[in-house]
Protein backbone atom coordinates (compact mmCIF):
# COMPACT_ATOMS: atom_id res chain seq x y z
CA UNK A 1 0.00 0.00 0.00
CA UNK A 2 1.36 3.43 -0.95
CA UNK A 3 1.26 6.39 1.40
CA UNK A 4 -0.69 8.26 -1.29
CA UNK A 5 -3.49 5.66 -1.42
CA UNK A 6 -6.88 6.85 -0.20
CA UNK A 7 -8.16 4.62 2.60
CA UNK A 8 -11.65 4.59 1.07
CA UNK A 9 -10.57 3.56 -2.42
CA UNK A 10 -12.35 0.32 -3.20
CA UNK A 11 -9.05 -1.45 -3.92
CA UNK A 12 -7.73 -0.48 -0.48
CA UNK A 13 -10.92 -1.51 1.35
CA UNK A 14 -11.06 -4.80 -0.55
CA UNK A 15 -7.40 -5.55 0.18
CA UNK A 16 -8.22 -6.21 3.84
CA UNK A 17 -9.22 -9.83 4.43
CA UNK A 18 -9.45 -12.05 7.45
CA UNK A 19 -6.27 -13.75 6.28
CA UNK A 20 -4.59 -10.40 5.54
CA UNK A 21 -5.82 -7.96 8.23
CA UNK A 22 -2.88 -5.55 8.03
CA UNK A 23 -1.30 -3.49 5.25
CA UNK A 24 2.20 -2.10 5.15
CA UNK A 25 2.38 1.52 4.04
CA UNK A 26 5.32 2.55 1.86
CA UNK A 27 6.68 5.84 0.60
CA UNK A 28 9.27 5.43 -2.16
CA UNK A 29 9.94 1.81 -1.11
CA UNK A 30 10.51 2.87 2.52
CA UNK A 31 8.17 1.42 5.15
CA UNK A 32 6.28 4.32 6.77
CA UNK A 33 3.67 2.49 8.81
CA UNK A 34 1.22 -0.33 9.28
CA UNK A 35 -2.58 -0.18 8.99
CA UNK A 36 -4.93 -2.73 10.56
CA UNK A 37 -8.58 -2.95 9.48
CA UNK A 38 -9.56 -1.83 12.99
CA UNK A 39 -7.88 1.53 12.28
CA UNK A 40 -11.14 2.46 10.53
CA UNK A 41 -12.41 3.04 14.10
CA UNK A 42 -10.10 6.05 14.47
CA UNK A 43 -11.57 9.49 15.14
CA UNK A 44 -10.08 10.99 11.96
CA UNK A 45 -11.94 8.38 9.89
CA UNK A 46 -15.21 9.14 11.69
CA UNK A 47 -14.75 12.88 11.14
CA UNK A 48 -14.18 12.27 7.43
CA UNK A 49 -17.24 10.02 7.16
CA UNK A 50 -19.33 12.53 9.11
CA UNK A 51 -18.49 15.14 6.45
CA UNK A 52 -19.42 12.73 3.63
CA UNK A 53 -22.75 11.76 5.22
CA UNK A 54 -23.57 15.40 5.97
CA UNK A 55 -22.86 16.28 2.34
CA UNK A 56 -25.06 13.39 1.20
CA UNK A 57 -27.94 14.51 3.44
CA UNK A 58 -27.66 18.12 2.27
CA UNK A 59 -27.63 16.97 -1.36
CA UNK A 60 -30.89 15.09 -0.79
CA UNK A 61 -32.47 18.26 0.60
CA UNK A 62 -31.15 20.30 -2.33
CA UNK A 63 -32.63 17.80 -4.80
CA UNK A 64 -36.05 18.00 -3.14
CA UNK A 65 -35.94 21.81 -3.17
CA UNK A 66 -34.78 21.95 -6.80
CA UNK A 67 -37.51 19.56 -7.95
CA UNK A 68 -40.10 21.59 -6.00
CA UNK A 69 -41.03 18.72 -3.73
CA UNK A 70 -42.96 19.94 -0.70
CA UNK A 71 -42.10 19.05 2.89
CA UNK A 72 -45.73 18.04 3.38
CA UNK A 73 -45.24 15.33 0.73
CA UNK A 74 -42.38 13.84 2.74
CA UNK A 75 -44.50 13.95 5.90
CA UNK A 76 -47.40 12.26 4.11
CA UNK A 77 -45.12 9.49 2.88
CA UNK A 78 -43.71 8.98 6.39
CA UNK A 79 -47.29 8.60 7.61
CA UNK A 80 -48.11 5.99 4.94
CA UNK A 81 -44.92 4.04 5.66
CA UNK A 82 -45.42 4.24 9.44
CA UNK A 83 -49.01 2.96 9.11
CA UNK A 84 -47.88 0.13 6.82
CA UNK A 85 -45.04 -0.84 9.18
CA UNK A 86 -47.31 -0.40 12.25
CA UNK A 87 -44.89 2.15 13.72
CA UNK A 88 -47.11 5.23 13.91
CA UNK A 89 -44.84 6.79 16.55
CA UNK A 90 -42.28 7.44 13.80
CA UNK A 91 -44.83 9.60 11.98
CA UNK A 92 -46.00 11.36 15.13
CA UNK A 93 -42.42 12.33 16.03
CA UNK A 94 -41.67 13.48 12.47
CA UNK A 95 -44.87 15.54 12.43
CA UNK A 96 -44.10 17.11 15.81
CA UNK A 97 -40.59 18.09 14.71
CA UNK A 98 -41.82 19.38 11.36
CA UNK A 99 -44.51 21.55 12.94
CA UNK A 100 -42.19 22.93 15.62
CA UNK A 101 -39.51 23.91 13.08
CA UNK A 102 -41.76 25.08 10.25
CA UNK A 103 -40.44 28.31 8.74
CA UNK A 104 -37.62 28.36 11.32
CA UNK A 105 -35.05 26.24 9.50
CA UNK A 106 -33.81 25.27 6.07
CA UNK A 107 -36.38 23.16 4.16
CA UNK A 108 -36.38 19.44 5.01
CA UNK A 109 -34.06 19.89 8.02
CA UNK A 110 -36.69 18.63 10.46
CA UNK A 111 -36.55 15.20 8.83
CA UNK A 112 -34.03 12.50 9.69
CA UNK A 113 -31.71 11.07 7.07
CA UNK A 114 -33.74 7.85 7.02
CA UNK A 115 -36.90 9.84 6.18
CA UNK A 116 -35.14 11.59 3.29
CA UNK A 117 -33.84 8.25 2.00
CA UNK A 118 -37.27 6.60 2.24
CA UNK A 119 -38.86 9.44 0.30
CA UNK A 120 -36.07 9.59 -2.27
CA UNK A 121 -36.38 5.87 -3.01
CA UNK A 122 -40.19 6.15 -3.08
CA UNK A 123 -39.81 8.77 -5.82
CA UNK A 124 -37.25 6.80 -7.83
CA UNK A 125 -40.12 5.56 -10.02
CA UNK A 126 -41.44 9.10 -10.61
CA UNK A 127 -38.10 10.68 -11.49
CA UNK A 128 -35.91 8.64 -13.89
CA UNK A 129 -32.78 10.44 -12.63
CA UNK A 130 -33.40 9.18 -9.06
CA UNK A 131 -31.15 6.12 -8.98
CA UNK A 132 -32.46 3.92 -6.17
CA UNK A 133 -30.21 4.01 -3.10
CA UNK A 134 -29.40 0.60 -1.66
CA UNK A 135 -29.05 -0.40 1.97
CA UNK A 136 -30.87 2.45 3.70
CA UNK A 137 -30.54 0.52 6.97
CA UNK A 138 -26.78 0.20 6.50
CA UNK A 139 -26.39 3.89 5.71
CA UNK A 140 -28.34 4.99 8.76
CA UNK A 141 -26.53 2.46 10.97
CA UNK A 142 -23.18 3.88 9.86
CA UNK A 143 -24.44 7.44 10.35
CA UNK A 144 -25.73 6.66 13.84
CA UNK A 145 -22.53 4.91 14.94
CA UNK A 146 -20.53 7.96 13.85
CA UNK A 147 -22.90 10.49 15.43
CA UNK A 148 -22.90 8.60 18.74
CA UNK A 149 -19.14 7.87 18.71
CA UNK A 150 -19.60 4.11 18.63
CA UNK A 151 -17.05 1.76 17.16
CA UNK A 152 -17.83 0.44 13.69
CA UNK A 153 -15.33 -2.42 13.82
CA UNK A 154 -16.42 -4.55 16.76
CA UNK A 155 -14.53 -6.89 19.08
CA UNK A 156 -15.07 -10.63 18.95
CA UNK A 157 -15.45 -10.72 22.74
CA UNK A 158 -14.82 -7.61 24.81
CA UNK A 159 -14.71 -9.63 28.04
CA UNK A 160 -11.72 -11.75 27.04
CA UNK A 161 -8.09 -10.72 26.68
CA UNK A 162 -6.42 -10.27 24.29
CA UNK A 163 -8.96 -8.15 22.47
CA UNK A 164 -9.48 -9.38 18.91
CA UNK A 165 -11.43 -7.46 16.29
CA UNK A 166 -14.31 -9.10 14.46
CA UNK A 167 -13.62 -9.11 10.71
CA UNK A 168 -17.28 -9.60 9.66
CA UNK A 169 -18.06 -6.26 11.35
CA UNK A 170 -15.43 -4.67 9.09
CA UNK A 171 -17.11 -6.28 6.08
CA UNK A 172 -20.45 -4.74 7.12
CA UNK A 173 -18.73 -1.37 7.65
CA UNK A 174 -17.15 -1.62 4.20
CA UNK A 175 -20.52 -2.37 2.51
CA UNK A 176 -22.18 0.51 4.39
CA UNK A 177 -19.41 2.85 3.21
CA UNK A 178 -19.96 1.72 -0.39
CA UNK A 179 -23.67 2.52 -0.03
CA UNK A 180 -22.91 6.01 1.29
CA UNK A 181 -20.38 6.77 -1.45
CA UNK A 182 -22.68 5.39 -4.17
CA UNK A 183 -25.57 7.45 -2.79
CA UNK A 184 -23.45 10.59 -2.65
CA UNK A 185 -22.36 10.07 -6.25
CA UNK A 186 -25.99 9.57 -7.33
CA UNK A 187 -27.04 12.83 -5.67
CA UNK A 188 -24.22 14.75 -7.35
CA UNK A 189 -25.24 13.30 -10.72
CA UNK A 190 -28.83 14.48 -10.16
CA UNK A 191 -27.71 17.94 -9.02
CA UNK A 192 -25.52 18.15 -12.13
CA UNK A 193 -28.47 17.18 -14.33
CA UNK A 194 -30.63 19.81 -12.63
CA UNK A 195 -27.98 22.50 -13.06
CA UNK A 196 -27.58 21.69 -16.76
CA UNK A 197 -31.31 21.28 -17.48
CA UNK A 198 -30.92 17.57 -18.17
CA UNK A 199 -33.32 16.45 -15.45
Phi, psi and omega in degrees: 000133179271152180296339180273354179294143177272130187295344178256008170297141183302320180299323180290312180300318182288341182288339177280127176225169179296326179280340181228073187280350180238155177231138176269135184254124184242147170231114182052050177066013177250128180294122181253338182178180179229139178239130174255152181301335178289346178295347175290355173277352186296151182301320181298325178292317180295321178297317178299311181295324176302316179297319180295314181293322177298317178298317179300312181297316178295325177296320178300316178299316180298322178296314181298319179295314183294331180265009176060033173284141182265146178301325180298330178292321177295315181298318179296321179292321177301320179298312180299316181293319180296320178294317180297318182275001183056043178228060187298337178299329178299315179294315183299319178293318179296319179295316180300315180293321179297313183293324182285338181253002183304129181064014179246350182217172178300142182306140177073004180286342180283346182268145177285161177305319181298323178295317180296319179293317177304310185292321177302309181295323177301324182271001182295339176276336181275331182239109183304331181286344181282093176288125183302136181265125182274157172055056177302318179299319179294320179296313182289329176296316178297315180301314182292322179294325178288313182296330183255015176052044176261154179286143177268325178263111188273166174273152174294314180204105185292341184275350182245135174269149351285154180287129181237133180279146183271111183295321177304329177291328174292320178298320177294316177303315181299314179296320178296322176297316177302318180297319178296312182294321177295319178296317178299316179299317179299318181292323177293325177297318179294315180298324176294318178298318179296318181296324183260018179055038177253008187286000000 
